Amino acid sequence: MDCFALSRIAHMSETRPRFSHAGRLKPNPSWHMAAHHHPFHELIVIIRGEMRVEMPDKHVHAKPGDVLFYRSGVPHQETAVQANPVESAFLSFAWPDAPKDIPVVVQDLRGRIRQMATWLHEEFVAGGKQAAATCAVFFEALVTEWLRLAQHREHPVVETVRDYVLKHIAEPLTLDDLAITAGMSKYHFARTYKKITGRTPLEEVRAMRVQHARGLILTTNLPMKAIAPLAGFGDEYRLSRVFRKVLGIRPGEIRAQTTRSRTT
């Protein structure tokens, strides 16, 4: 982690963002929230589906992996994409000294924020004597990861390709598609990408599909046969084969472990 990231986290620890509420929006094709604003900040974590957001100086087509930041007092209007309605977690918090340069959209590339937001929401809903303390711990970890992602900048080619893959992760993706997105010839792109990242573009796609599917397994109750096409695997058998190869575990085992941890 670089010095800028460490100073940002130190700044965060001094001013202490204070968690107040967690909620979950379930998919609804007709869902629409007219322009409004809050006296608190809000993070919107897109679990699956899509929505359009209109703000005074920015329009966002939000998809899975996006984390949206609504500053207090800033108007925003949200509309679900009817063909693929959004499911999201939303977290409200107070932070008077929030840095001014945090972007509206950050990409949760490894699914950590989605997972922590899901756990935080479950704990918030469950309540109990320890809920407030547990929620505060989850929220601090989530904010630290969010700020790390907000300041991190990949090589422009990698950033462009990953952004494209996230937005089209349920669709077939070829090396030609990625090369066109990067603005390079296919062979030059493949060599350049591997030199920068240490893996080929299609290995990157596979890894991102696995992370996306893993996030859905951990943050939704969708069956494997529904998760597989959402992550671009076609069917649950292909999903299982790739999971065993990449993670050394079956998708069902991940969900079983998560279920056990929630009941212990």
Phi, psi and omega per residue, in radians:
M1 nan 2.349 -3.055
D2 -1.454 3.039 -3.051
C3 -1.103 -0.617 -3.140
F4 -1.097 -0.751 -3.134
A5 -1.110 -0.740 -3.125
L6 -1.138 -0.704 3.125
S7 -1.172 -0.620 3.121
R8 -1.138 -0.734 3.133
I9 -1.189 -0.656 3.086
A10 -1.084 -0.733 3.101
H11 -1.064 -0.722 3.135
M12 -1.068 -0.745 -3.093
S13 -1.164 -0.483 3.135
E14 -1.295 -0.702 -3.042
T15 -1.661 -0.337 2.997
R16 0.939 1.497 2.984
P17 -1.036 2.409 -3.034
R18 -1.975 2.008 3.123
F19 -1.167 2.468 3.119
S20 -2.246 -0.601 -3.018
H21 -2.749 2.584 3.033
A22 -2.301 2.483 3.103
G23 -2.543 2.999 -3.115
R24 -2.389 2.257 3.069
L25 -1.764 2.119 3.110
K26 -1.526 2.710 -3.099
P27 -1.021 2.296 3.116
N28 -2.633 1.889 -3.065
P29 -0.988 -0.472 -3.096
S30 -1.710 0.155 -3.070
W31 -1.189 2.328 3.119
H32 -2.663 2.361 3.073
M33 -2.092 1.992 -3.127
A34 -1.104 2.866 -3.111
A35 -0.929 2.247 -3.113
H36 -2.735 2.985 3.055
H37 -2.578 2.898 -3.066
H38 -2.179 2.777 3.021
P39 -1.461 0.111 3.137
F40 -2.276 2.892 3.018
H41 -1.413 2.795 3.138
E42 -2.546 2.385 2.974
L43 -1.874 2.303 3.072
I44 -1.975 2.068 -3.092
V45 -1.859 1.970 -3.091
I46 -1.387 2.027 3.133
I47 -1.485 -0.898 3.065
R48 -2.726 2.954 -3.114
G49 1.364 -2.960 -3.050
E50 -2.464 2.685 2.986
M51 -2.643 2.757 3.098
R52 -1.849 2.364 -3.122
V53 -2.162 2.274 3.088
E54 -2.018 2.204 3.096
M55 -2.204 2.911 -3.077
P56 -0.945 -0.642 -3.076
D57 -2.179 0.261 -3.103
K58 -2.742 2.464 3.024
H59 -2.096 2.284 -3.046
V60 -2.193 2.325 2.944
H61 -1.815 1.694 -2.993
A62 -1.469 2.382 3.136
K63 -2.324 3.000 -3.130
P64 -0.917 2.399 -3.111
G65 1.712 -0.244 3.114
D66 -1.472 2.446 3.008
V67 -2.110 2.034 -3.075
L68 -1.731 2.471 3.126
F69 -2.034 2.013 3.048
Y70 -1.813 1.994 3.080
R71 -1.253 2.654 3.094
S72 -1.041 2.384 3.092
G73 1.471 -0.131 -3.112
V74 -1.603 2.109 -3.138
P75 -1.145 2.523 3.067
H76 -2.656 2.534 3.127
Q77 -2.164 2.368 -3.050
E78 -2.206 2.418 3.130
T79 -2.459 2.220 3.100
A80 -1.212 2.527 2.983
V81 -1.364 2.020 -2.972
Q82 -1.008 -0.662 -3.096
A83 -1.259 -0.315 -3.096
N84 -2.641 1.217 -2.997
P85 -1.082 2.539 -3.007
V86 -1.333 2.541 2.882
E87 -2.141 2.260 -3.059
S88 -2.538 2.800 2.931
A89 -1.874 2.491 3.097
F90 -2.263 2.399 -3.060
L91 -2.217 2.195 3.100
S92 -1.857 2.565 -3.078
F93 -2.801 2.772 3.065
A94 -1.802 2.396 3.105
W95 -2.782 1.441 -3.064
P96 -1.003 -0.560 -3.071
D97 -1.802 0.501 3.132
A98 -0.994 2.290 3.139
P99 -0.968 2.570 -3.060
K100 -1.389 -0.278 -3.001
D101 -1.761 0.224 3.104
I102 -1.232 2.215 -3.105
P103 -1.213 2.765 3.115
V104 -1.169 -0.624 -3.099
V105 -2.163 2.276 3.018
V106 -2.206 2.492 -3.129
Q107 -1.704 2.157 3.120
D108 -1.488 1.327 -2.949
L109 -1.087 -0.608 -3.091
R110 -1.745 0.032 3.095
G111 1.325 0.179 -3.086
R112 -1.184 -0.711 -3.117
I113 -1.172 -0.726 3.100
R114 -1.024 -0.759 -3.121
Q115 -1.154 -0.807 -3.132
M116 -1.161 -0.652 3.111
A117 -1.120 -0.661 3.113
T118 -1.147 -0.818 3.117
W119 -1.083 -0.751 -3.131
L120 -1.060 -0.784 -3.135
H121 -1.097 -0.756 3.126
E122 -1.055 -0.743 3.139
E123 -1.170 -0.704 3.139
F124 -1.089 -0.750 -3.131
V125 -1.215 -0.683 -3.108
A126 -1.138 -0.611 3.130
G127 1.204 -2.717 -3.117
G128 1.789 3.013 -3.035
K129 -1.097 -0.637 -3.060
Q130 -1.651 -0.020 -3.011
A131 -1.050 -0.786 -3.086
A132 -1.078 -0.765 -3.139
A133 -1.157 -0.721 -3.141
T134 -1.155 -0.748 3.110
C135 -1.062 -0.686 -3.139
A136 -1.116 -0.674 3.124
V137 -1.163 -0.828 3.113
F138 -1.050 -0.752 -3.083
F139 -1.151 -0.712 3.128
E140 -1.099 -0.727 3.100
A141 -1.130 -0.725 3.140
L142 -1.102 -0.791 -3.126
V143 -1.128 -0.682 3.111
T144 -1.061 -0.755 3.113
E145 -1.171 -0.710 3.125
W146 -1.058 -0.809 -3.137
L147 -1.187 -0.604 3.089
R148 -1.088 -0.780 3.129
L149 -1.192 -0.592 -3.116
A150 -1.141 -0.575 -3.102
Q151 -1.697 -0.231 -3.093
H152 -1.350 2.380 3.111
R153 -2.247 2.093 3.078
E154 -1.397 2.975 2.944
H155 -0.957 2.416 -3.074
P156 -0.919 -0.662 3.131
V157 -1.130 -0.784 -3.132
V158 -1.126 -0.756 -3.137
E159 -1.080 -0.747 3.137
T160 -1.114 -0.783 -3.110
V161 -1.177 -0.793 -3.126
R162 -1.113 -0.667 3.097
D163 -1.093 -0.750 3.131
Y164 -1.122 -0.772 -3.127
V165 -1.090 -0.781 3.131
L166 -1.032 -0.680 -3.089
K167 -1.340 -0.304 -3.104
H168 -2.210 0.491 -2.951
I169 -1.170 -0.417 3.124
A170 -1.469 -0.098 -3.055
E171 -1.784 2.780 3.012
P172 -1.089 2.375 -3.135
L173 -2.261 2.288 3.141
T174 -2.027 2.895 3.076
L175 -1.057 -0.653 3.096
D176 -1.047 -0.761 3.125
D177 -1.016 -0.804 -3.072
L178 -1.217 -0.672 3.130
A179 -1.121 -0.733 3.105
I180 -1.083 -0.736 3.117
T181 -1.059 -0.694 -3.137
A182 -1.382 -0.210 3.138
G183 1.288 0.613 -3.109
M184 -2.308 2.860 2.969
S185 -1.195 2.722 -3.042
K186 -1.012 -0.824 -3.032
Y187 -1.301 -0.657 3.082
H188 -1.139 -0.708 3.112
F189 -1.079 -0.821 -3.112
A190 -1.054 -0.768 3.135
R191 -1.151 -0.766 -3.109
T192 -1.113 -0.759 -3.081
Y193 -1.130 -0.749 -3.134
K194 -1.185 -0.613 3.105
K195 -1.099 -0.679 -3.105
I196 -1.312 -0.773 -2.955
T197 -1.845 -0.331 -3.086
G198 1.520 0.030 3.061
R199 -2.504 2.783 -3.088
T200 -1.279 2.824 3.113
P201 -1.014 -0.687 -3.120
L202 -1.305 -0.471 2.982
E203 -1.151 -0.650 3.076
E204 -1.096 -0.779 3.116
V205 -1.035 -0.813 -3.133
R206 -1.052 -0.773 -3.139
A207 -1.099 -0.693 3.138
M208 -1.221 -0.621 3.068
R209 -1.105 -0.736 -3.139
V210 -1.096 -0.799 3.141
Q211 -1.109 -0.675 3.128
H212 -1.147 -0.796 3.120
A213 -1.107 -0.740 3.113
R214 -1.033 -0.726 3.107
G215 -1.078 -0.707 3.110
L216 -1.175 -0.642 3.103
I217 -1.094 -0.714 -3.064
L218 -1.420 -0.412 -3.000
T219 -2.018 -0.035 3.101
T220 -2.362 2.975 3.046
N221 -1.808 0.294 -3.139
L222 -1.087 2.468 3.052
P223 -1.234 2.799 -3.101
M224 -1.044 -0.587 -3.120
K225 -1.189 -0.386 3.063
A226 -1.544 -0.592 -3.123
I227 -1.214 -0.701 -3.058
A228 -0.920 -0.944 -3.131
P229 -1.191 -0.494 3.109
L230 -1.139 -0.452 3.117
A231 -1.768 0.086 3.072
G232 1.459 0.355 -3.120
F233 -1.660 -0.126 3.082
G234 1.501 -1.064 3.117
D235 -2.583 2.964 -3.042
E236 -1.206 -0.394 3.125
Y237 -1.254 -0.734 3.059
R238 -1.117 -0.739 3.095
L239 -0.987 -0.818 -3.112
S240 -1.130 -0.723 -3.129
R241 -1.097 -0.785 -3.115
V242 -1.196 -0.686 3.110
F243 -1.044 -0.788 -3.133
R244 -1.110 -0.635 -3.127
K245 -1.268 -0.724 -3.047
V246 -1.509 -0.777 -3.031
L247 -1.853 -0.217 -3.130
G248 1.260 0.405 -3.105
I249 -2.642 2.631 3.088
R250 -1.433 2.624 3.124
P251 -0.964 -0.720 -3.135
G252 -1.088 -0.529 3.123
E253 -1.202 -0.620 3.100
I254 -1.095 -0.807 -3.141
R255 -1.149 -0.682 3.136
A256 -1.096 -0.729 3.114
Q257 -1.102 -0.723 3.128
T258 -1.140 -0.720 3.128
T259 -1.096 -0.737 3.126
R260 -1.106 -0.723 -3.109
S261 -1.159 -0.507 -3.140
R262 -1.333 -0.399 -3.075
T263 -1.746 -0.029 3.134
T264 -1.778 nan nan
